[in-house]
Amino acid sequence: MPNARITKRSVDALGCPPGKDREVLWDDDLAGFGVVAFPSGSKSYVVQYRQNGISRRSNIGKHGRLTPDEARSEAKKLLGAVETGVDPIADKKAARGVMTLREAAALYLERHVDPKKKVRTAAEYRRLLEQHILPKLGGKRLLDIQRANVMSLHLDISKARPVTANRAMAVLSALWGWAAKIEMVSAAENPVRGLDKNREQGRERFLTDEEFERLGAAIHEAETVGLPMEIDVESPNAKHAQRPGTRRAPLDPFAAAAIRLLILTGSRLREILHLKWSDVDLGRSLLFLPDSKTGKKTVYLSEQAVEIIRALPRIAGTDYVIAGGKAGRPRADLKRPWAAIRKAAKLQDVRIHDWRHSFASIAVGENMGLPVVGKLLGHANQATTQRYAHLDSNPLKKAADVIGNRIESAMSGGKEDLKVD
């Protein structure tokens, strides 16, 4: 860490080197007075002191709001107060008030989550807070929440729901980060930071060609003659049911279309169920989604997907392509039709989201390249598409075969000599 007299020139010249999270310049004249530069370009004045045998650092203010001379004057006051036994950090904490985690969470949801997050995301944040975090820590003041409290909470949730425990800690950390931005707490004192998370096993299920064949047959059967109905023989109304062999229920054509479109486009469930006719451009084989998980998104339609949409009737009173049961409302889900088709196709372990994985696996297997796959799936971050990189093995497999054949030929006394450049 460099030392020099803190002046406007030295502060303006101070920067944070690449790869570091901060760079500190300590003043030559006033011991304990410094300025910190961050990767973002912001700079803050600080004082460093020892109290009760512990080294502590207190923030004075941001460069720009304070001049170097003003910050130096404030540093002298704080360091002088330390000499008399005053704890500047404790005084600042007391000045911030005694807001509890429950009160802070209410503000966080109202001012940040609800206006800035998607509805489903906001609902999940609220669920994690209300069901898991606030019952244990809601009554504690923010400044009283320690790492031990957080570790205990994480352990309790992990006993039954290890993944939920990780998600709860992520929400608590995000809440703390927001509170730090409005200077309610210090970001450096985030009790979640450094917490060891539970291991999570990623699940990627890809359908084989034979499974796709079974799936197609089940959907066709459901659309035409219908799938066998399960009758509760102990039900009072069972005697009025149709005879065995004739108990079939045809699949709602809109549900069938939704399932086929999900398979053919690799789209997310809500992207298809909430699709509106105003978002559809069949002339260019495109869907222009105004809002998806990653914001605006363009979906590229195959000829098969275009024909499925073109065959759907438009229902009066609604703009949704997949008409729901209530006028003007989208379909809520595909749980029941998919459960029936999944059983008929003997694909009980396949989830709706696995179609998206299968779509990606086929694209990668056809050597379309990860950038193209990411574009088709609507990934905002290329790192998300990297999860399918291990499937992009065809070129490497061919290269390995060429090398293997060459080596095998040389070792077996073939005419082709093995040459090493």
TALIN-V407871 format. One line per field, one symbol per residue. phi: phi as a letter, one per 20 degrees, with the letter a starting at -180 (. if undefined). A space follows every 50 residues. Layout:
phi->???
This chain:
phi->.fcaffcgffffefbefgndeacddeffedfnebcdddgfofcceccdbd blmdfccceerefofcegfffffffffffffffenfdgffffffffncfe ffffffffffecfffddfgfffffgfffffecefgedgeefgfefdgfff fffgffffgdcffffffffffffffffffffemebeffegfegnffeffc efdcddeegffffffffffffffeenegeedffefgeffefffgndeccf eggffffffffffedmffgffefefdgfeecffdlcddefbcgdnfbdde efffffffffeffeefnbdffefefdgmdfffacgfffgfffffelcfee egffffffgffffffemfnfgfffffemffdffffffeffeedgffffff fffffffffffenffefeddf
